[in-house]
């Protein structure tokens, strides 16, 4: 059985990539011609903006995502069979905002060259690199076996997968229904 699964996995992933590409293309065609895009699509897009390390960041190969663009969870969690980042990119998705985890100490960090200040619960990758642009950035974990690793996020601000989904739903104004949230949590538990 394992050998059969191993032989099918690359083909299945290839088919899923084709279907995903087709869905993105059709969504774009619908929007271009002004057709309604009801929330019945298996792959729903939402606006990704304000993510330091993603929006406006130059990636290998010369690709720079715009300040805001349409995407899904797979923009960041895109490695097949693991949900990890295929391009290592520490991101700031807003978890170090003092309002997200008010029980954590708040640090005021100042850029000595520009005088700019940031209030944060964790300077993140900047503690390693010393770069101002890395304040609040963290490497995202792989999603495999996620259910066994609570609490979630680098600071433990989400105790359950439901709270993780609520964070992303609020952060990116996705607008999940209760059913979609429950389905997503079930999916994450199954990884």
N, C-alpha and C positions, 0 to 999 in steps of 0.2 A: 504494500500500500504506500509506504514512504517513497519508493522509487516512482510510482505512478504520480503521486503528488508533486514530487520534485520535477518531473518532466512537464507537468501541467502548469506549474507556478509561473515560469517565464512567459508562457503563452497567455495565461490569464492576465498577468500584469500588462502585457502588451495590449490586449483587448480593452482592459480598463482604461489605459492611457488614451487609446483611440476614442472610446466612448466619452471620456472626460473632455478631450479636445473638441469633439463634435458638439457636446453640450455647451462649452464655452462659445464656440463659433455660432451656434444657433441662438444663444442668448444675445450675442452681439448683433446678429441679423435682426432679431426681434426688436431690440432697442433702436437700431438704426432706422428701421422702417416705421417705428412708432407703434408696433403691435404690443398688446398687453403681455406682460410676463408674470403670470400668476405664480403664486408660491407653491406650485405643485411639482416643480422641477426637482429631480433627484439631486441636483447640484445647484444650490442657491448661492448667488454672489452677493457680497456686501462691500461697503467701502472700507478700505484699509488706509488709514492716514494717521499721521502723528506718531509713527513708530520709528524712533531713532535707531539707526542700524539697518533699516529697510527702505523707508521713503527717502529718496534723494541720495542713497548710498551707492557708490560705484562698486560693482561686483566684478570678479574675474570675467574676462571676455568682453569688458566694456559696457555691460548692461547697467543702467541706472533706473530703478523704478521711480515713477513720478511721485509728487507729494501726496497724491491720493489716487487710488486705482481700485478696480473691482477685483475681488478674489475670494478665496475660501480658506479653510484651515490648512489646505495642502500647499498654500504659498510658503508656509514655514515648516510644517510637518510633512515633508514630501518624499523622504527616503522610503523605497518599497519595503514592506514587511517589518518596518521598525518605527516609522513616524518621526524619525530624526531629521535634522536639517541636512540636505545634500550639500549645501554651501554653508560652511561654518560662519555664522554671522550672529554675534551676540546682539540682542535686541533690548530696547527699553519699551515695554508695552504698558508702562504706567504703574507697575507694582510698587515702586519706591515712593510714590506719592504718599505723603503722610496721611491723607484721608483714607487710603486703602487699608492700612494697618495702624490705626491710631494708638495701639498699645506698644508700638516700638519707639525707641528714641529717635528724635529728629536731629539731623545734622544740617548745618548751613555750610555749604561748600562755596568758596569764592575762587574765581579764575583770576590769578595774579596779573595777567596781561590785560584782560578786558574789564575787570572789575565786576563782571556778571556774577550773580549768586544763584544758587539752587538749594532749595530745602528738600532733603531726601532722607529716607529711612535707611538707605544703604548706597554708598557710592559705586558699588558694583565693580565692573571690570576696570574702572579708573584706578582702583587700588593696585591693580596689577600693571597696567600700562602707563599710568601717570597722565593719560590724555583726557582733556576736558570733555571731548566728544564721547567718551566711554562712561560718563557718570550715569548710573542707573541701568546699564546694560548687563544682561546675563545670558548665558548659553541656555537654550531650552533643552529639557531632558527628552530622551526618547520616550515614546508612548507605550512601548511593549511593557507589559506587566505593571502598568500604571496604577491599577486598583490596589496593588499591594504596597504602595509607597506613600500613603497619606502621612502627614498633611502635605498639601500641594503648594507649589511655587517655592522659590528659594527661601522665602521668609515664613512659610507655613500659614499664610493668610487665608487659605482655603482648606477647611477641615475635610470636606467631602468633594466628590466629583460633581455633585450638584452645584456646589459653590464655585467650582472652577468654571462650569458652563455658564452660571449666572454672571461671573466676572466678564467673560468674553462677550456674552450677550449685551451687557451694559457698555463695556469698553468700546465695542465696535458697532453699537446700535443695530444689532442684527435683527432683533424682533422675533426670536424663536417663540413658537407656541409651547404650551405646557407639554404637548405630545412630542414635539421635536426635541425639547430638552430631555425628556425621559428616554427617547430613542438614542440620543447622543450619549447620554450617561451609560445606557446599556451597552452601546458600542465600545465606549472607552473601557468599561469593565471587562469586556470580552477579549481585549488585546493581550 
